Amino acid sequence: MTGNARTGLGLARAEVGRAAEAVELIRAGIAACDQTGTHLTDVYQYTVLAEAQAPNAAIDDALASAEKAVRINPQEVTDLSEAFRVRGELRLRKGLTELAESDFREAIVLSQKMSVKVPQLRASISLARLLRATGHRGEACAMLAEICGWFTEGFDTADLKDAMALLEELGA
């Protein structure tokens, strides 16, 4: 099994709540890619690792993986916005609100530069939640309403359902 296949299997395990197994598989995937000199998906792999580590309250480990994701290959921009969003979520869990906000905003900017809407939507949801929690409901609502307005389909997806529920909660 290739390194990327192991990472993919690890991600699937993480999504069904098998975090310990997921972390082991993802680490094996990263190691396999390292052995073959394949580094095209480093940002993605470390981001997935961080997400798999987070549910087991291994926040420091998850944050270290997210830090690595953000720094390991700056030219690998495809997954960099998601890496910033994940790092922001982890920073927020540690109470590092300003750093989390900075990460969410960076994720949004990177997504805008690449014209990718789903990562931008995810980062916008994260930022909107933070803004709501810090008393900036109006800014959160306006930002989220704008990006949700771009979508003409996919309203049954988890991300758009989440965004629409948050908009409703914000009073839009």
MODELLER restraints for C-alpha pairs under 7 A, 6 or more apart:
rsr = mdl.restraints
at = mdl.atoms
rsr.add(forms.Gaussian(group=physical.xy_distance, feature=features.Distance(at['CA:2:A'], at['CA:32:A']), mean=6.92, stdev=0.5))
rsr.add(forms.Gaussian(group=physical.xy_distance, feature=features.Distance(at['CA:3:A'], at['CA:28:A']), mean=6.95, stdev=0.5))
rsr.add(forms.Gaussian(group=physical.xy_distance, feature=features.Distance(at['CA:3:A'], at['CA:29:A']), mean=3.74, stdev=0.5))
rsr.add(forms.Gaussian(group=physical.xy_distance, feature=features.Distance(at['CA:3:A'], at['CA:30:A']), mean=6.06, stdev=0.5))
rsr.add(forms.Gaussian(group=physical.xy_distance, feature=features.Distance(at['CA:3:A'], at['CA:32:A']), mean=4.73, stdev=0.5))
rsr.add(forms.Gaussian(group=physical.xy_distance, feature=features.Distance(at['CA:3:A'], at['CA:33:A']), mean=5.04, stdev=0.5))
rsr.add(forms.Gaussian(group=physical.xy_distance, feature=features.Distance(at['CA:4:A'], at['CA:29:A']), mean=5.79, stdev=0.5))
rsr.add(forms.Gaussian(group=physical.xy_distance, feature=features.Distance(at['CA:6:A'], at['CA:25:A']), mean=5.59, stdev=0.5))
rsr.add(forms.Gaussian(group=physical.xy_distance, feature=features.Distance(at['CA:6:A'], at['CA:26:A']), mean=6.08, stdev=0.5))
rsr.add(forms.Gaussian(group=physical.xy_distance, feature=features.Distance(at['CA:6:A'], at['CA:28:A']), mean=6.78, stdev=0.5))
rsr.add(forms.Gaussian(group=physical.xy_distance, feature=features.Distance(at['CA:6:A'], at['CA:29:A']), mean=4.75, stdev=0.5))
rsr.add(forms.Gaussian(group=physical.xy_distance, feature=features.Distance(at['CA:7:A'], at['CA:25:A']), mean=6.11, stdev=0.5))
rsr.add(forms.Gaussian(group=physical.xy_distance, feature=features.Distance(at['CA:7:A'], at['CA:26:A']), mean=4.32, stdev=0.5))
rsr.add(forms.Gaussian(group=physical.xy_distance, feature=features.Distance(at['CA:7:A'], at['CA:29:A']), mean=4.97, stdev=0.5))
rsr.add(forms.Gaussian(group=physical.xy_distance, feature=features.Distance(at['CA:7:A'], at['CA:45:A']), mean=6.67, stdev=0.5))
rsr.add(forms.Gaussian(group=physical.xy_distance, feature=features.Distance(at['CA:10:A'], at['CA:22:A']), mean=4.02, stdev=0.5))
rsr.add(forms.Gaussian(group=physical.xy_distance, feature=features.Distance(at['CA:10:A'], at['CA:23:A']), mean=6.58, stdev=0.5))
rsr.add(forms.Gaussian(group=physical.xy_distance, feature=features.Distance(at['CA:10:A'], at['CA:25:A']), mean=4.91, stdev=0.5))
rsr.add(forms.Gaussian(group=physical.xy_distance, feature=features.Distance(at['CA:10:A'], at['CA:26:A']), mean=5.18, stdev=0.5))
rsr.add(forms.Gaussian(group=physical.xy_distance, feature=features.Distance(at['CA:11:A'], at['CA:22:A']), mean=6.22, stdev=0.5))
rsr.add(forms.Gaussian(group=physical.xy_distance, feature=features.Distance(at['CA:11:A'], at['CA:48:A']), mean=6.63, stdev=0.5))
rsr.add(forms.Gaussian(group=physical.xy_distance, feature=features.Distance(at['CA:13:A'], at['CA:19:A']), mean=6.71, stdev=0.5))
rsr.add(forms.Gaussian(group=physical.xy_distance, feature=features.Distance(at['CA:13:A'], at['CA:21:A']), mean=6.83, stdev=0.5))
rsr.add(forms.Gaussian(group=physical.xy_distance, feature=features.Distance(at['CA:13:A'], at['CA:22:A']), mean=5.15, stdev=0.5))
rsr.add(forms.Gaussian(group=physical.xy_distance, feature=features.Distance(at['CA:14:A'], at['CA:22:A']), mean=5.14, stdev=0.5))
rsr.add(forms.Gaussian(group=physical.xy_distance, feature=features.Distance(at['CA:14:A'], at['CA:52:A']), mean=5.56, stdev=0.5))
rsr.add(forms.Gaussian(group=physical.xy_distance, feature=features.Distance(at['CA:19:A'], at['CA:52:A']), mean=5.61, stdev=0.5))
rsr.add(forms.Gaussian(group=physical.xy_distance, feature=features.Distance(at['CA:19:A'], at['CA:53:A']), mean=6.74, stdev=0.5))
rsr.add(forms.Gaussian(group=physical.xy_distance, feature=features.Distance(at['CA:22:A'], at['CA:52:A']), mean=6.33, stdev=0.5))
rsr.add(forms.Gaussian(group=physical.xy_distance, feature=features.Distance(at['CA:23:A'], at['CA:49:A']), mean=6.17, stdev=0.5))
rsr.add(forms.Gaussian(group=physical.xy_distance, feature=features.Distance(at['CA:23:A'], at['CA:52:A']), mean=5.88, stdev=0.5))
rsr.add(forms.Gaussian(group=physical.xy_distance, feature=features.Distance(at['CA:23:A'], at['CA:53:A']), mean=6.40, stdev=0.5))
rsr.add(forms.Gaussian(group=physical.xy_distance, feature=features.Distance(at['CA:26:A'], at['CA:49:A']), mean=6.11, stdev=0.5))
rsr.add(forms.Gaussian(group=physical.xy_distance, feature=features.Distance(at['CA:30:A'], at['CA:45:A']), mean=6.73, stdev=0.5))
rsr.add(forms.Gaussian(group=physical.xy_distance, feature=features.Distance(at['CA:33:A'], at['CA:39:A']), mean=6.71, stdev=0.5))
rsr.add(forms.Gaussian(group=physical.xy_distance, feature=features.Distance(at['CA:42:A'], at['CA:69:A']), mean=6.90, stdev=0.5))
rsr.add(forms.Gaussian(group=physical.xy_distance, feature=features.Distance(at['CA:42:A'], at['CA:72:A']), mean=6.95, stdev=0.5))
rsr.add(forms.Gaussian(group=physical.xy_distance, feature=features.Distance(at['CA:43:A'], at['CA:69:A']), mean=4.47, stdev=0.5))
rsr.add(forms.Gaussian(group=physical.xy_distance, feature=features.Distance(at['CA:43:A'], at['CA:70:A']), mean=6.69, stdev=0.5))
rsr.add(forms.Gaussian(group=physical.xy_distance, feature=features.Distance(at['CA:43:A'], at['CA:72:A']), mean=6.63, stdev=0.5))
rsr.add(forms.Gaussian(group=physical.xy_distance, feature=features.Distance(at['CA:43:A'], at['CA:73:A']), mean=6.58, stdev=0.5))
rsr.add(forms.Gaussian(group=physical.xy_distance, feature=features.Distance(at['CA:43:A'], at['CA:76:A']), mean=6.85, stdev=0.5))
rsr.add(forms.Gaussian(group=physical.xy_distance, feature=features.Distance(at['CA:43:A'], at['CA:79:A']), mean=6.19, stdev=0.5))
rsr.add(forms.Gaussian(group=physical.xy_distance, feature=features.Distance(at['CA:43:A'], at['CA:80:A']), mean=6.50, stdev=0.5))
rsr.add(forms.Gaussian(group=physical.xy_distance, feature=features.Distance(at['CA:43:A'], at['CA:83:A']), mean=7.00, stdev=0.5))
rsr.add(forms.Gaussian(group=physical.xy_distance, feature=features.Distance(at['CA:44:A'], at['CA:79:A']), mean=5.67, stdev=0.5))
rsr.add(forms.Gaussian(group=physical.xy_distance, feature=features.Distance(at['CA:46:A'], at['CA:65:A']), mean=5.52, stdev=0.5))
rsr.add(forms.Gaussian(group=physical.xy_distance, feature=features.Distance(at['CA:46:A'], at['CA:66:A']), mean=6.28, stdev=0.5))
rsr.add(forms.Gaussian(group=physical.xy_distance, feature=features.Distance(at['CA:46:A'], at['CA:68:A']), mean=6.67, stdev=0.5))
rsr.add(forms.Gaussian(group=physical.xy_distance, feature=features.Distance(at['CA:46:A'], at['CA:69:A']), mean=4.92, stdev=0.5))
rsr.add(forms.Gaussian(group=physical.xy_distance, feature=features.Distance(at['CA:47:A'], at['CA:65:A']), mean=6.79, stdev=0.5))
rsr.add(forms.Gaussian(group=physical.xy_distance, feature=features.Distance(at['CA:47:A'], at['CA:66:A']), mean=5.54, stdev=0.5))
rsr.add(forms.Gaussian(group=physical.xy_distance, feature=features.Distance(at['CA:47:A'], at['CA:69:A']), mean=5.60, stdev=0.5))
rsr.add(forms.Gaussian(group=physical.xy_distance, feature=features.Distance(at['CA:47:A'], at['CA:83:A']), mean=5.32, stdev=0.5))
rsr.add(forms.Gaussian(group=physical.xy_distance, feature=features.Distance(at['CA:49:A'], at['CA:65:A']), mean=6.54, stdev=0.5))
rsr.add(forms.Gaussian(group=physical.xy_distance, feature=features.Distance(at['CA:50:A'], at['CA:62:A']), mean=4.14, stdev=0.5))
rsr.add(forms.Gaussian(group=physical.xy_distance, feature=features.Distance(at['CA:50:A'], at['CA:63:A']), mean=6.54, stdev=0.5))
rsr.add(forms.Gaussian(group=physical.xy_distance, feature=features.Distance(at['CA:50:A'], at['CA:65:A']), mean=5.11, stdev=0.5))
rsr.add(forms.Gaussian(group=physical.xy_distance, feature=features.Distance(at['CA:50:A'], at['CA:66:A']), mean=5.46, stdev=0.5))
rsr.add(forms.Gaussian(group=physical.xy_distance, feature=features.Distance(at['CA:51:A'], at['CA:62:A']), mean=6.77, stdev=0.5))
rsr.add(forms.Gaussian(group=physical.xy_distance, feature=features.Distance(at['CA:53:A'], at['CA:61:A']), mean=6.81, stdev=0.5))
rsr.add(forms.Gaussian(group=physical.xy_distance, feature=features.Distance(at['CA:53:A'], at['CA:62:A']), mean=5.12, stdev=0.5))
rsr.add(forms.Gaussian(group=physical.xy_distance, feature=features.Distance(at['CA:54:A'], at['CA:62:A']), mean=5.46, stdev=0.5))
rsr.add(forms.Gaussian(group=physical.xy_distance, feature=features.Distance(at['CA:59:A'], at['CA:90:A']), mean=6.70, stdev=0.5))
rsr.add(forms.Gaussian(group=physical.xy_distance, feature=features.Distance(at['CA:63:A'], at['CA:87:A']), mean=6.30, stdev=0.5))
rsr.add(forms.Gaussian(group=physical.xy_distance, feature=features.Distance(at['CA:63:A'], at['CA:90:A']), mean=6.04, stdev=0.5))
rsr.add(forms.Gaussian(group=physical.xy_distance, feature=features.Distance(at['CA:66:A'], at['CA:83:A']), mean=6.28, stdev=0.5))
rsr.add(forms.Gaussian(group=physical.xy_distance, feature=features.Distance(at['CA:66:A'], at['CA:86:A']), mean=6.79, stdev=0.5))
rsr.add(forms.Gaussian(group=physical.xy_distance, feature=features.Distance(at['CA:66:A'], at['CA:87:A']), mean=5.23, stdev=0.5))
rsr.add(forms.Gaussian(group=physical.xy_distance, feature=features.Distance(at['CA:67:A'], at['CA:87:A']), mean=6.87, stdev=0.5))
rsr.add(forms.Gaussian(group=physical.xy_distance, feature=features.Distance(at['CA:69:A'], at['CA:83:A']), mean=6.03, stdev=0.5))
rsr.add(forms.Gaussian(group=physical.xy_distance, feature=features.Distance(at['CA:70:A'], at['CA:80:A']), mean=6.39, stdev=0.5))
rsr.add(forms.Gaussian(group=physical.xy_distance, feature=features.Distance(at['CA:70:A'], at['CA:83:A']), mean=5.85, stdev=0.5))
rsr.add(forms.Gaussian(group=physical.xy_distance, feature=features.Distance(at['CA:70:A'], at['CA:84:A']), mean=6.47, stdev=0.5))
rsr.add(forms.Gaussian(group=physical.xy_distance, feature=features.Distance(at['CA:81:A'], at['CA:107:A']), mean=4.14, stdev=0.5))
rsr.add(forms.Gaussian(group=physical.xy_distance, feature=features.Distance(at['CA:81:A'], at['CA:108:A']), mean=6.99, stdev=0.5))
rsr.add(forms.Gaussian(group=physical.xy_distance, feature=features.Distance(at['CA:81:A'], at['CA:110:A']), mean=5.59, stdev=0.5))
rsr.add(forms.Gaussian(group=physical.xy_distance, feature=features.Distance(at['CA:81:A'], at['CA:111:A']), mean=6.03, stdev=0.5))
rsr.add(forms.Gaussian(group=physical.xy_distance, feature=features.Distance(at['CA:81:A'], at['CA:119:A']), mean=6.74, stdev=0.5))
rsr.add(forms.Gaussian(group=physical.xy_distance, feature=features.Distance(at['CA:82:A'], at['CA:107:A']), mean=6.56, stdev=0.5))
rsr.add(forms.Gaussian(group=physical.xy_distance, feature=features.Distance(at['CA:82:A'], at['CA:119:A']), mean=6.21, stdev=0.5))
rsr.add(forms.Gaussian(group=physical.xy_distance, feature=features.Distance(at['CA:84:A'], at['CA:103:A']), mean=5.18, stdev=0.5))
rsr.add(forms.Gaussian(group=physical.xy_distance, feature=features.Distance(at['CA:84:A'], at['CA:104:A']), mean=6.54, stdev=0.5))
rsr.add(forms.Gaussian(group=physical.xy_distance, feature=features.Distance(at['CA:84:A'], at['CA:106:A']), mean=6.84, stdev=0.5))
rsr.add(forms.Gaussian(group=physical.xy_distance, feature=features.Distance(at['CA:84:A'], at['CA:107:A']), mean=5.39, stdev=0.5))
rsr.add(forms.Gaussian(group=physical.xy_distance, feature=features.Distance(at['CA:85:A'], at['CA:103:A']), mean=6.06, stdev=0.5))
rsr.add(forms.Gaussian(group=physical.xy_distance, feature=features.Distance(at['CA:85:A'], at['CA:104:A']), mean=5.28, stdev=0.5))
rsr.add(forms.Gaussian(group=physical.xy_distance, feature=features.Distance(at['CA:85:A'], at['CA:107:A']), mean=5.76, stdev=0.5))
rsr.add(forms.Gaussian(group=physical.xy_distance, feature=features.Distance(at['CA:85:A'], at['CA:123:A']), mean=5.63, stdev=0.5))
rsr.add(forms.Gaussian(group=physical.xy_distance, feature=features.Distance(at['CA:87:A'], at['CA:103:A']), mean=6.91, stdev=0.5))
rsr.add(forms.Gaussian(group=physical.xy_distance, feature=features.Distance(at['CA:88:A'], at['CA:99:A']), mean=6.97, stdev=0.5))
rsr.add(forms.Gaussian(group=physical.xy_distance, feature=features.Distance(at['CA:88:A'], at['CA:100:A']), mean=3.99, stdev=0.5))
rsr.add(forms.Gaussian(group=physical.xy_distance, feature=features.Distance(at['CA:88:A'], at['CA:101:A']), mean=6.78, stdev=0.5))
rsr.add(forms.Gaussian(group=physical.xy_distance, feature=features.Distance(at['CA:88:A'], at['CA:103:A']), mean=5.02, stdev=0.5))
rsr.add(forms.Gaussian(group=physical.xy_distance, feature=features.Distance(at['CA:88:A'], at['CA:104:A']), mean=5.94, stdev=0.5))
rsr.add(forms.Gaussian(group=physical.xy_distance, feature=features.Distance(at['CA:89:A'], at['CA:100:A']), mean=6.51, stdev=0.5))
rsr.add(forms.Gaussian(group=physical.xy_distance, feature=features.Distance(at['CA:91:A'], at['CA:97:A']), mean=6.97, stdev=0.5))
rsr.add(forms.Gaussian(group=physical.xy_distance, feature=features.Distance(at['CA:91:A'], at['CA:99:A']), mean=6.77, stdev=0.5))
rsr.add(forms.Gaussian(group=physical.xy_distance, feature=features.Distance(at['CA:91:A'], at['CA:100:A']), mean=5.34, stdev=0.5))
rsr.add(forms.Gaussian(group=physical.xy_distance, feature=features.Distance(at['CA:92:A'], at['CA:100:A']), mean=5.43, stdev=0.5))
rsr.add(forms.Gaussian(group=physical.xy_distance, feature=features.Distance(at['CA:101:A'], at['CA:127:A']), mean=6.40, stdev=0.5))
rsr.add(forms.Gaussian(group=physical.xy_distance, feature=features.Distance(at['CA:104:A'], at['CA:123:A']), mean=5.44, stdev=0.5))
rsr.add(forms.Gaussian(group=physical.xy_distance, feature=features.Distance(at['CA:104:A'], at['CA:126:A']), mean=6.78, stdev=0.5))
rsr.add(forms.Gaussian(group=physical.xy_distance, feature=features.Distance(at['CA:104:A'], at['CA:127:A']), mean=5.69, stdev=0.5))
rsr.add(forms.Gaussian(group=physical.xy_distance, feature=features.Distance(at['CA:107:A'], at['CA:120:A']), mean=6.94, stdev=0.5))
rsr.add(forms.Gaussian(group=physical.xy_distance, feature=features.Distance(at['CA:107:A'], at['CA:123:A']), mean=6.06, stdev=0.5))
rsr.add(forms.Gaussian(group=physical.xy_distance, feature=features.Distance(at['CA:108:A'], at['CA:120:A']), mean=5.05, stdev=0.5))
rsr.add(forms.Gaussian(group=physical.xy_distance, feature=features.Distance(at['CA:108:A'], at['CA:123:A']), mean=5.87, stdev=0.5))
rsr.add(forms.Gaussian(group=physical.xy_distance, feature=features.Distance(at['CA:108:A'], at['CA:124:A']), mean=6.73, stdev=0.5))
rsr.add(forms.Gaussian(group=physical.xy_distance, feature=features.Distance(at['CA:111:A'], at['CA:117:A']), mean=6.89, stdev=0.5))
rsr.add(forms.Gaussian(group=physical.xy_distance, feature=features.Distance(at['CA:111:A'], at['CA:119:A']), mean=6.23, stdev=0.5))
rsr.add(forms.Gaussian(group=physical.xy_distance, feature=features.Distance(at['CA:111:A'], at['CA:120:A']), mean=5.21, stdev=0.5))
rsr.add(forms.Gaussian(group=physical.xy_distance, feature=features.Distance(at['CA:112:A'], at['CA:120:A']), mean=6.93, stdev=0.5))
rsr.add(forms.Gaussian(group=physical.xy_distance, feature=features.Distance(at['CA:121:A'], at['CA:147:A']), mean=6.60, stdev=0.5))
rsr.add(forms.Gaussian(group=physical.xy_distance, feature=features.Distance(at['CA:122:A'], at['CA:159:A']), mean=6.75, stdev=0.5))
rsr.add(forms.Gaussian(group=physical.xy_distance, feature=features.Distance(at['CA:124:A'], at['CA:144:A']), mean=6.32, stdev=0.5))
rsr.add(forms.Gaussian(group=physical.xy_distance, feature=features.Distance(at['CA:125:A'], at['CA:144:A']), mean=6.88, stdev=0.5))
rsr.add(forms.Gaussian(group=physical.xy_distance, feature=features.Distance(at['CA:125:A'], at['CA:163:A']), mean=6.08, stdev=0.5))
rsr.add(forms.Gaussian(group=physical.xy_distance, feature=features.Distance(at['CA:128:A'], at['CA:140:A']), mean=4.38, stdev=0.5))
rsr.add(forms.Gaussian(group=physical.xy_distance, feature=features.Distance(at['CA:128:A'], at['CA:144:A']), mean=6.81, stdev=0.5))
rsr.add(forms.Gaussian(group=physical.xy_distance, feature=features.Distance(at['CA:131:A'], at['CA:137:A']), mean=6.20, stdev=0.5))
rsr.add(forms.Gaussian(group=physical.xy_distance, feature=features.Distance(at['CA:131:A'], at['CA:140:A']), mean=5.68, stdev=0.5))
rsr.add(forms.Gaussian(group=physical.xy_distance, feature=features.Distance(at['CA:132:A'], at['CA:140:A']), mean=6.31, stdev=0.5))
rsr.add(forms.Gaussian(group=physical.xy_distance, feature=features.Distance(at['CA:137:A'], at['CA:170:A']), mean=6.47, stdev=0.5))
rsr.add(forms.Gaussian(group=physical.xy_distance, feature=features.Distance(at['CA:141:A'], at['CA:167:A']), mean=6.13, stdev=0.5))
rsr.add(forms.Gaussian(group=physical.xy_distance, feature=features.Distance(at['CA:141:A'], at['CA:170:A']), mean=6.03, stdev=0.5))
rsr.add(forms.Gaussian(group=physical.xy_distance, feature=features.Distance(at['CA:141:A'], at['CA:172:A']), mean=6.60, stdev=0.5))
rsr.add(forms.Gaussian(group=physical.xy_distance, feature=features.Distance(at['CA:144:A'], at['CA:167:A']), mean=6.87, stdev=0.5))
rsr.add(forms.Gaussian(group=physical.xy_distance, feature=features.Distance(at['CA:145:A'], at['CA:167:A']), mean=6.93, stdev=0.5))
rsr.add(forms.Gaussian(group=physical.xy_distance, feature=features.Distance(at['CA:155:A'], at['CA:161:A']), mean=6.43, stdev=0.5))
